[in-house]
Amino acid sequence: MPTILYLVHNLADPAVGRRVAMFRQGGAAVEIAGFRRGDAPPPSLPLDKIVELDITHDGRMLQRLGATLAAAWRAPSWAKSLRRPDIIVARNLEMLGVAQRLMGLWDVAPVLVYECLDIHRLMLRTDRIGGAMRALEQRLMRDVDLVITSSPAFVRNYFAIHGSPPVHLVENKVFAPDMVAFGSNPALAEGSDVLRVGWFGALRCNRSLAALEDLTQRLEGRVAVTLAGRPALTEFPDFHNRVDQARHITFQGAFSYPQDLPKLYSAVHFVWAIDFFEAGLNSNWLLPNRLYEGCLNGAIPIALAGTETARFIERLGIGVVLPDIAPDTLVAMFASMTPARVRELAAGVAAQERLTFLCEARECTDLVQRLATRRSDRPALEAAA
């Protein structure tokens, strides 16, 4: 059984819990070290060893940088409580810096894996800052044996251009090994005078919220929007008040993954899979969790033309691809949605192979085996004093 040390920037991130579960499902023993967000509760991960390095805060990059440097400097101390890992997986660039500090602590170097699931806008700047960030990443990747990413567009548009070790694609499929019942689109059971749109998960796109607010006002009573998940309050001016004031928008708060997914998505006809948080860059390239969650549970995906999400659903022949989210475009699209058309779109989603959106146990085993067999060609390192 290989041992994985997972280094993460946010111990409370639900995606971290999912990845830990995938590693364990794949046959690995897992220990974890990372930071906790200041507004998050202590992590409730099913692990015997959790090392909390420090508390960090959203939107405070300098504070996070300082905490990361301090954690790296203290690594010989806090790492004493950990077993020697066979594999270190560093989730994002700052944790890769911490991982590099750890590589000299054991007489045999662990396999080093860089998990990069988003390309931060700083990495894509064309000025000296962007160049410096990419140079730093290249330096930190010098000992990396494998890169994990979640979208083919990240490979095409970033890693293939700037260079990297071998890349392994792990899509953001739903990980729910105990789930036996899945959701279905309400249009397949009965007609409705109200078209319901769900926007669930990490809510961080103010432009999407504004578009949905405007849409529900223009089509008074014809379209209703349900929000659920974790809003990035740094991105939304007065989020809670705006939602409270919107007559046809409801915010349900956080939800439990994966238990709540069938109920959430079975209550809506469409899943909003559009994001302008880093428009033209990361937002165009990612394949969001809600795409897989929604399709698995019968929701019709709405995507923006030219994005990887649009390419994904176009290959499957499902969903709706919009040229833009201008008011007239959205009004025209929803006005054209007759009950027959919604049923047709819902049936197209329901006809898809479930494993397109669902991570099965075999994929977890394959992932762990892939990591465990990426044995480094580097010579054994001298143990640190």
Steps between C-alpha positions, in 0.01 A plus 500: 500500500666828391501793742397840367575829673245749369596868532204737462437873524152461654426204725128584504460498121244227415708411194789411730278253685395346169859453386597345834210257462611416146855428615370272775255330267796435270689319774727771643563598860465879528638765732427867443654835585372841406345831589158579635299800383422742781124472451495121473449245778773249583521232231294184546700266280499125578875490560714419801761762416402859410765770541357851503780732391334838557185703442472700178239735355332538161611800298811564710778379272786648699376338820472165321848539355643573842322201653627275220860614540478450876354152460775406256767632738351297789460184291783300668315547828138426413590220258653295784154375593442361149596170352739508207262524204538306180326786320458870574206665322514881514167664425588829322816704464543626854485145636751389239741744662438332836546158338841599365611581854394149608682313226832502686363365828511131405786286374292378206316768302122457479324528168396866466166583337375851421120525502401809300125524446484872417740731320507818708479827308842604633654210309349628174607862514721612212705744708799446725281382786354223287844407372635485854212281617549255213874492567429422866264220400758354262759507776267331749411236242862394453450197728138430404434156355139550394246780464131438571250732334126487433440630147660430159498876439748553784736261323453657153503864602749501785714196580569409136608859433708576808629148561443254780565142610253236374136603559223270621138607451261441791161648415274655762261207488265436789658271759218319677589132549199433726239680290239271347223748413554792265292803414294559188371805320151605617402561136502123445235452766269795443476834328553830678415860432822605676844419362742443786873566476749371755837661571675289761845460651772766514312822413751763395375665179332836560423536130299175506303612804419833335386325181275263692356785704414687182357189333261421782380861504438508126320166492301568813389165639610301194856426623611431857859457618627296793847562643676264739856461617772737614487855361830686479384811683809690387364479142137601563396844620246432776425142391245405764302823474488472120369147515246589768369784285469289183146363478587193294846413633547277805822425686494170688841526664763227515419143410647158578695322230402259354188426705310814400580492128201293378252714690661829394516425131166319480335827602631691197477465123832665412845527656685829450852398388623847399774687687670834433712506815814489283338558162697407191750303706437250778121537473515405132716195564354334808242221519310586820369258759144616437522380139554140613266526799218646294523260208526198730173606662315597185540879486544662157836684487519859375847593371668791325622456141876468462560351844618151585165440669323578173731264311432228756120512465515551122699176467224324693224675306326633810416827671481860386793706373453878504704754301488740796289578806365834381145566627340450159688174446387351829141619461478357149644165607267449792200634308561228240495222760165331444417201723573269205841659443596475867397133506705435188809661651447319830466166321830564321678543833329197652613282208871559568725232644510561876875439526558807283418701812557252785838391636504125554725309740722378216599858417614554860709184491650600165585846636682369806686240293599771253642711782672208669674386182635847410821410675744785473823470305660735751774356724426452868529825692706549809289517815473847648657557837 
